[in-house]
């Protein structure tokens, strides 16, 4: 089967790109003919470049004629049987959905984020979870809450973009099948109005590493956060909880934070130059694996409703116990006490208590990590994922 994979970024920006690259590799290994199409130089919408250029960038959010012309050439050349969309908004615009339908190409789209339902992608604004745009079935809250970069103008554009794709273009109606990595996002999609028979729950997959290839597990005395350093990730909460825990009785322990992002300076201030908190910056893949493998515990302290984060899957694959907030799709991935640990989202005291418990129970934490890896092998392996996805492709192709 000829499959055209489309994503706006062609570099590893986040979970959507991780899936995009891994899936292209998996499908090729299974003998499928895969083409990928991405923007060569993604537009920087935050950069001001003068009225005319800014106007053109804004226009492309709503309808990108250049993207349509380029995609039509790709379609002519590759003649795909199916198109699989990932992250397209803001750069390609919904215009490419119409270009594909004009050529009669069936479309499947993975819901990597909440963009269809929430203009800022996250269900999180002004420090809190927010479902206003979803519940009220409009996007006005985005404007009056300034949900997009705390900017009235950008939030107004977010409101208009939402109305444009939902009420005028009815872009979602053109998609033949949606894939929901978590049951949480599936529930929100149904609530938003996507028909039940057009959405399938298909969790992301992960390739299981051979642990022998990685250095011997040292079980060092540190807990680890890795990922983007932004407000909704809850890292400030984690630092406060960790400092509270070590203040009680956990001498010699460290919190290591790997990644970068807009909150880094603020997080360093919260850490107050404490010796126990170490910022590692962005690590390459191998260095990060080693950090995960040697940690006692990986913490996912999110304040926003995560969909199906790779940070958890990667930790599972390395046999590492994850302590995660009970929010969004995270509780679906973790059976508390068996394949991981959960705490009440936003609750510093609960998080500190769970960290202290993990520090004092090395054998139990090791066992939970082993359970998590075994579970990941059963539920999130690449072979099972490919078989389910192939059935989806064949179904929409033959409908």
C-alpha positions as CSV (number, residue, x, y, z in Angstrom):
1,X,0.0,0.0,0.0
2,X,1.2,3.5,-0.8
3,X,0.9,5.7,2.3
4,X,1.6,9.4,2.5
5,X,2.6,10.6,5.9
6,X,2.1,14.4,6.5
7,X,3.4,16.5,9.4
8,X,4.4,20.1,9.5
9,X,7.8,19.6,11.2
10,X,10.5,17.4,9.9
11,X,12.6,17.4,13.1
12,X,12.0,15.9,16.6
13,X,10.0,18.7,18.2
14,X,7.7,16.6,20.4
15,X,5.6,13.4,20.7
16,X,3.8,14.0,17.3
17,X,7.1,14.0,15.5
18,X,8.4,11.1,17.4
19,X,5.4,9.0,16.3
20,X,5.6,10.4,12.7
21,X,9.2,9.3,12.3
22,X,8.8,6.0,14.1
23,X,5.7,5.1,12.2
24,X,7.3,5.8,8.8
25,X,10.2,3.5,9.8
26,X,7.8,0.8,11.0
27,X,5.6,0.9,7.9
28,X,8.7,0.8,5.6
29,X,10.1,-2.2,7.6
30,X,6.8,-4.0,7.1
31,X,7.1,-3.6,3.3
32,X,4.7,-0.6,2.8
33,X,5.6,2.2,0.4
34,X,5.8,5.3,2.5
35,X,6.2,8.9,1.4
36,X,6.6,11.7,3.9
37,X,5.8,15.3,3.4
38,X,6.7,18.2,5.7
39,X,7.6,21.9,5.6
40,X,11.2,22.5,4.7
41,X,11.4,25.6,6.7
42,X,8.5,25.8,9.2
43,X,7.2,29.3,9.6
44,X,7.9,31.2,12.8
45,X,4.6,32.7,13.7
46,X,6.0,34.5,16.7
47,X,8.5,36.5,14.7
48,X,7.4,40.0,13.4
49,X,8.6,40.6,9.9
50,X,6.6,43.6,8.8
51,X,3.0,44.1,7.9
52,X,3.0,42.4,4.5
53,X,4.9,39.3,5.5
54,X,2.9,39.0,8.8
55,X,-0.3,39.3,6.8
56,X,0.7,36.5,4.5
57,X,1.7,34.3,7.5
58,X,-1.7,34.9,9.1
59,X,-3.5,34.1,5.8
60,X,-1.7,30.8,5.6
61,X,-3.1,29.8,9.0
62,X,-6.5,29.8,7.4
63,X,-5.8,28.7,3.9
64,X,-2.3,27.9,2.6
65,X,-2.3,28.0,-1.2
66,X,1.4,27.3,-1.5
67,X,1.0,24.1,0.5
68,X,-1.9,23.0,-1.7
69,X,0.1,23.5,-4.9
70,X,3.1,21.6,-3.5
71,X,0.9,18.8,-2.1
72,X,-0.8,18.4,-5.5
73,X,2.6,17.8,-7.1
74,X,3.4,15.2,-4.4
75,X,0.1,13.4,-5.0
76,X,0.7,13.4,-8.7
77,X,4.1,11.9,-8.3
78,X,3.4,9.4,-5.5
79,X,-0.2,8.5,-6.1
80,X,-0.9,7.5,-2.5
81,X,-3.6,5.0,-1.6
82,X,-4.0,6.7,1.9
83,X,-2.9,9.9,3.5
84,X,-2.1,9.9,7.3
85,X,-2.1,13.4,8.9
86,X,-0.4,14.3,12.1
87,X,0.3,17.8,13.2
88,X,-0.8,20.2,10.3
89,X,-2.4,23.2,11.8
90,X,-0.8,26.6,11.8
91,X,1.5,25.8,8.8
92,X,-0.3,23.7,6.2
93,X,-3.8,24.8,7.3
94,X,-6.9,22.7,6.7
95,X,-6.5,23.5,3.0
96,X,-4.5,20.3,2.4
97,X,-7.4,18.2,3.7
98,X,-9.5,19.6,0.8
99,X,-6.6,19.0,-1.7
100,X,-6.5,15.3,-0.7
101,X,-10.3,14.9,-0.8
102,X,-10.4,16.5,-4.3
103,X,-8.1,13.7,-5.5
104,X,-10.3,11.1,-3.7
105,X,-7.6,10.1,-1.3
106,X,-8.9,8.6,2.0
107,X,-7.6,10.4,5.1
108,X,-6.7,9.1,8.6
109,X,-5.6,11.6,11.2
110,X,-3.9,10.9,14.6
111,X,-5.1,13.2,17.4
112,X,-1.8,14.1,18.9
113,X,-3.2,17.2,20.7
114,X,-6.4,19.1,21.4
115,X,-6.2,21.6,18.6
116,X,-9.6,20.8,17.1
117,X,-11.2,21.4,20.4
118,X,-9.0,24.1,22.0
119,X,-7.2,26.8,20.0
120,X,-4.1,26.7,22.3
121,X,-3.8,22.9,21.9
122,X,-3.6,22.1,25.6
123,X,-6.9,22.5,27.6
124,X,-4.8,24.6,29.9
125,X,-4.7,28.4,30.4
126,X,-3.8,30.9,33.1
127,X,-2.4,28.1,35.3
128,X,-5.6,25.9,35.2
129,X,-7.2,23.2,33.2
130,X,-9.9,24.7,31.0
131,X,-12.6,23.0,28.8
132,X,-14.6,26.1,28.1
133,X,-14.2,26.0,24.3
134,X,-15.2,22.4,24.2
135,X,-18.2,22.6,26.5
136,X,-19.6,25.8,25.0
137,X,-18.9,24.5,21.4
138,X,-17.4,27.8,20.4
139,X,-14.0,29.4,20.9
140,X,-14.9,32.7,22.5
141,X,-13.1,31.8,25.8
142,X,-9.9,31.7,23.9
143,X,-10.3,35.4,23.1
144,X,-11.4,36.7,26.4
145,X,-9.0,34.6,28.4
146,X,-6.1,35.4,26.0
147,X,-5.2,31.7,25.8
148,X,-2.7,32.0,22.9
149,X,0.6,33.3,24.3
150,X,-1.4,35.7,26.6
151,X,-2.0,37.9,23.5
152,X,-5.3,39.5,22.7
153,X,-4.5,39.6,18.9
154,X,-3.1,36.0,18.8
155,X,-6.0,34.7,20.8
156,X,-8.5,36.5,18.5
157,X,-6.8,34.7,15.6
158,X,-7.1,31.4,17.5
159,X,-10.8,32.1,17.9
160,X,-11.3,32.8,14.2
161,X,-9.2,29.8,13.2
162,X,-11.3,27.6,15.4
163,X,-14.6,29.0,14.0
164,X,-13.2,28.7,10.4
165,X,-12.2,25.1,10.6
166,X,-15.2,23.9,12.6
167,X,-18.2,26.0,11.5
168,X,-17.3,27.2,8.0
169,X,-15.0,24.5,6.5
170,X,-16.3,21.7,8.6
171,X,-12.8,20.2,8.2
172,X,-13.3,17.3,10.6
173,X,-16.1,16.0,8.4
174,X,-13.6,15.5,5.6
175,X,-11.4,13.1,7.7
176,X,-12.4,9.5,7.1
177,X,-11.0,8.2,10.4
178,X,-9.4,9.6,13.6
179,X,-7.0,7.7,15.8
180,X,-7.1,8.5,19.5
181,X,-3.9,7.6,21.4
182,X,-5.8,7.8,24.7
183,X,-9.3,7.1,25.8
184,X,-9.3,10.6,27.3
185,X,-8.9,12.3,24.0
186,X,-11.4,9.9,22.4
187,X,-13.9,11.0,25.0
188,X,-13.2,14.7,24.3
189,X,-13.5,14.1,20.6
190,X,-16.9,12.5,20.9
191,X,-18.0,15.3,23.2
192,X,-16.9,17.8,20.5
193,X,-19.0,16.0,17.9
194,X,-16.8,13.5,16.1
195,X,-19.1,10.5,15.3
196,X,-18.4,7.3,17.3
197,X,-17.8,5.3,14.2
198,X,-15.1,7.7,12.9
199,X,-12.7,7.4,15.9
200,X,-10.6,4.4,17.0
201,X,-8.5,4.1,20.2
202,X,-5.0,3.3,19.1
203,X,-2.2,4.0,21.7
204,X,1.2,5.0,20.5
205,X,3.8,2.3,20.2
206,X,7.4,2.0,21.2
207,X,10.3,-0.1,20.2
208,X,11.6,-1.9,23.2
209,X,15.3,-1.4,23.8
210,X,17.7,-4.3,24.6
211,X,18.7,-3.3,28.1
212,X,22.0,-5.1,27.8
213,X,23.0,-2.4,25.3
214,X,22.7,0.2,28.0
215,X,25.1,0.5,30.9
216,X,24.5,-1.5,34.0
217,X,21.7,-0.1,36.1
218,X,23.3,1.8,39.0
219,X,20.1,2.8,40.7
220,X,21.6,6.1,41.7
221,X,20.0,8.3,44.4
222,X,18.1,10.6,42.1
223,X,14.7,11.1,40.6
224,X,14.3,12.4,37.1
225,X,12.1,14.7,35.1
226,X,12.7,15.0,31.4
227,X,10.8,17.0,28.8
228,X,9.8,20.5,27.9
229,X,10.2,23.1,30.7
230,X,6.9,24.9,30.5
231,X,4.2,25.8,33.0
232,X,1.7,23.1,32.2
233,X,4.3,20.4,32.8
234,X,4.2,21.1,36.6
235,X,8.0,21.2,37.1
236,X,7.7,24.0,39.7
237,X,5.4,21.7,41.7
238,X,7.9,18.9,41.5
239,X,10.8,21.1,42.7
240,X,8.8,22.3,45.7
241,X,7.6,18.7,46.5
242,X,11.2,17.4,46.2
243,X,12.6,20.1,48.4
244,X,9.9,19.4,51.0
245,X,10.8,15.7,50.8
246,X,14.6,16.1,51.2
247,X,14.0,18.6,54.0
248,X,12.3,15.8,56.0
249,X,14.7,12.9,55.8
250,X,16.0,12.3,52.3
251,X,19.6,13.5,52.5
252,X,21.9,12.9,49.6
253,X,19.1,12.6,47.0
254,X,19.0,14.7,43.9
255,X,16.3,15.9,41.5
256,X,17.7,16.0,37.9
257,X,15.8,18.0,35.3
258,X,16.6,17.3,31.6
259,X,15.2,19.5,28.9
260,X,14.7,23.2,28.1
261,X,11.9,25.6,27.6
262,X,10.4,29.0,28.5
263,X,10.2,28.3,32.2
264,X,13.8,27.4,32.8
265,X,14.9,30.7,34.4
266,X,11.8,30.7,36.7
267,X,12.5,27.1,37.7
268,X,16.1,27.9,38.6
269,X,14.8,30.7,40.9
270,X,12.4,28.3,42.6
271,X,15.2,25.8,43.1
272,X,17.1,28.6,44.8
273,X,20.5,27.1,43.8
274,X,19.9,24.1,46.1
275,X,22.6,21.5,45.6
276,X,19.9,18.8,45.4
277,X,18.4,20.2,42.1
278,X,20.4,19.8,39.0
279,X,19.5,21.2,35.5
280,X,20.9,19.0,32.8
281,X,19.7,20.9,29.7
282,X,18.7,19.1,26.6
283,X,20.3,15.7,26.2
284,X,20.8,13.5,23.2
285,X,18.9,10.3,22.9
286,X,21.6,8.0,24.3
287,X,22.5,10.3,27.2
288,X,18.9,10.6,28.1
289,X,18.4,6.8,28.1
290,X,21.3,6.4,30.4
291,X,19.8,9.0,32.8
292,X,16.4,7.3,32.8
293,X,17.9,3.9,33.3
294,X,20.0,4.9,36.3
295,X,17.3,6.9,38.0
296,X,15.3,5.5,40.9
297,X,12.1,7.1,39.7
298,X,10.8,9.2,36.8
299,X,8.3,11.8,37.7
300,X,5.6,13.2,35.3
301,X,4.1,16.1,37.4
302,X,1.8,17.5,34.7
303,X,-0.9,20.1,35.6
304,X,-2.5,19.8,32.2
305,X,-4.4,16.7,30.8
306,X,-1.6,14.9,29.0
307,X,-2.8,12.8,26.0
308,X,-0.4,9.8,25.8
309,X,3.1,11.0,26.5
310,X,6.2,9.3,25.2
311,X,8.1,10.1,28.4
312,X,6.0,7.4,30.2
313,X,6.4,4.9,27.3
314,X,10.2,5.5,27.2
315,X,10.5,5.0,30.9
316,X,8.4,1.8,30.8
317,X,10.6,0.4,27.9
318,X,13.6,0.9,30.2
319,X,11.9,-0.8,33.1
320,X,11.7,2.3,35.1
321,X,8.9,3.2,37.6
322,X,6.9,6.4,36.7
323,X,5.2,8.6,39.3
324,X,2.6,10.6,37.4
325,X,-0.2,13.0,38.0
326,X,-3.7,11.6,38.0
327,X,-4.9,13.6,35.0
328,X,-5.8,13.2,31.3
329,X,-4.6,10.0,29.7
330,X,-1.9,9.3,32.4
331,X,-4.1,7.1,34.7
332,X,-4.8,4.9,31.6
333,X,-1.1,4.1,31.3
334,X,-0.5,3.4,35.0
335,X,-2.1,0.9,37.4
336,X,-1.2,2.5,40.7
337,X,1.1,0.4,42.8
338,X,1.5,-2.3,40.1
339,X,2.9,-0.6,36.9
340,X,3.6,2.8,38.4
341,X,2.5,5.3,41.0
342,X,-0.1,8.1,40.8
343,X,-0.6,11.3,42.8
344,X,-3.4,13.9,42.9
345,X,-2.6,16.4,40.1
346,X,-1.4,19.7,41.6
347,X,-1.1,18.3,45.2
348,X,2.4,19.1,46.4
349,X,2.0,17.2,49.7
350,X,0.8,14.0,48.0
351,X,3.7,14.2,45.5
352,X,6.2,14.7,48.3
353,X,4.9,11.7,50.2
354,X,5.0,9.5,47.1
355,X,8.6,10.6,46.4
356,X,9.6,9.8,50.0
357,X,8.0,6.4,49.8
358,X,9.8,5.6,46.5
359,X,13.1,6.7,48.0
360,X,12.7,4.3,50.9
361,X,11.4,1.3,48.9
362,X,14.1,0.3,46.3
363,X,13.0,-3.3,45.9
364,X,9.3,-2.4,45.5
365,X,10.2,0.3,43.0
366,X,12.4,-2.1,41.0
367,X,9.5,-4.6,40.9
368,X,7.0,-2.0,39.7
369,X,9.4,-1.0,37.0
370,X,9.7,-4.6,35.8
371,X,6.0,-4.9,35.7
372,X,5.7,-1.7,33.7
373,X,8.2,-3.0,31.1
374,X,6.4,-6.3,30.8
375,X,3.1,-4.4,30.4
376,X,4.6,-2.2,27.7
377,X,5.8,-5.2,25.8
378,X,2.3,-6.6,25.8
379,X,0.3,-3.5,25.1
380,X,2.4,-1.1,23.1
381,X,4.6,-3.2,20.9
382,X,5.2,-2.2,17.3
383,X,3.9,-5.4,15.7
384,X,0.4,-5.1,17.3
385,X,0.3,-1.4,16.4
386,X,1.1,-2.1,12.8
387,X,-1.6,-4.8,12.4
388,X,-4.3,-2.5,13.9
389,X,-3.2,0.4,11.8
390,X,-3.1,-1.6,8.6
391,X,-6.7,-2.7,9.2
392,X,-7.7,1.0,9.5
393,X,-5.9,1.9,6.2
394,X,-7.6,-1.0,4.4
395,X,-11.0,-0.1,5.8
396,X,-10.9,3.6,4.7
397,X,-9.4,2.6,1.3
398,X,-12.1,0.1,0.6
399,X,-15.1,2.2,1.9
